[in-house]
């Protein structure tokens, strides 16, 4: 999920801070920028945790591996679905 999260942070903060988006660079104070950065980070942690409970890789990592190896690796995690219910019982 690291590459996926990196790209998402770049996209989110690019839209928030630069002219092609909201253009807030230099307009937000330090505490507001820290709050925004913390909120994005916490959201990514929660979404990544949810994603990895069902899948082996992040979406960008899966695409990267597919292109590098010339075949699609299994994206579904064996921990998801009915296997997780059996393992928990």
C-alpha positions in Angstrom: 0.0 0.0 0.0 3.0 2.3 0.3 3.1 3.3 -3.4 -0.7 3.7 -3.6 -0.7 5.9 -0.5 2.2 8.0 -1.8 0.4 8.6 -5.1 -2.9 9.4 -3.3 -1.1 11.9 -1.0 0.5 13.5 -4.0 -2.8 13.8 -5.8 -4.8 15.0 -2.7 -2.2 17.6 -1.6 -1.6 18.7 -5.2 -5.3 19.4 -5.6 -5.5 21.2 -2.2 -2.4 23.3 -2.4 -1.6 24.1 -6.1 -3.2 26.3 -8.7 -4.8 23.5 -10.7 -6.9 22.8 -7.5 -7.9 24.9 -4.6 -4.6 26.9 -4.6 -4.2 27.0 -0.8 -0.4 27.0 -0.8 0.7 29.9 1.5 -2.9 30.5 2.7 -3.2 27.9 5.4 -1.5 28.4 8.7 0.8 25.7 10.2 -1.9 24.3 12.5 -4.5 24.0 9.7 -1.9 22.3 7.4 -0.9 20.0 10.2 -4.6 19.1 10.9 -5.2 18.5 7.2 -2.1 16.3 6.9 -3.0 14.4 10.0 -6.6 13.8 8.7 -5.4 12.5 5.4 -2.8 10.3 7.1 -5.4 8.8 9.5 -7.9 8.3 6.6 -5.2 6.5 4.6 -4.3 4.3 7.6 -8.0 3.2 8.1 -8.6 2.7 4.3 -5.3 0.7 4.0 -6.2 -1.5 6.9 -9.6 -2.2 5.4 -8.2 -2.8 2.0 -5.5 -5.2 3.1 -8.0 -7.2 5.1 -9.4 -8.3 1.8 -6.6 -8.0 -0.7 -2.9 -9.0 -0.9 -1.7 -5.8 -2.5 -2.7 -2.2 -2.9 -4.2 -1.4 -6.3 -1.1 0.3 -7.7 1.2 -2.4 -6.3 -0.9 -5.0 -7.9 -0.8 -3.2 -11.3 3.0 -2.7 -10.9 3.6 -6.4 -10.2 1.3 -7.4 -13.1 3.3 -5.3 -15.5 6.7 -6.4 -14.1 6.0 -10.1 -14.1 3.8 -10.2 -17.2 1.0 -12.0 -15.4 -1.6 -11.0 -12.9 -0.9 -12.1 -9.3 -3.8 -13.1 -7.2 -5.2 -10.0 -5.6 -7.6 -11.6 -3.2 -6.2 -12.5 0.2 -6.9 -16.0 1.5 -7.8 -14.4 4.8 -10.9 -12.7 3.3 -14.3 -14.2 2.7 -15.4 -17.6 4.1 -11.8 -18.5 5.1 -11.7 -15.7 7.7 -14.9 -16.8 9.3 -13.6 -20.4 9.5 -10.3 -19.3 11.0 -12.0 -17.1 13.6 -14.3 -19.9 14.7 
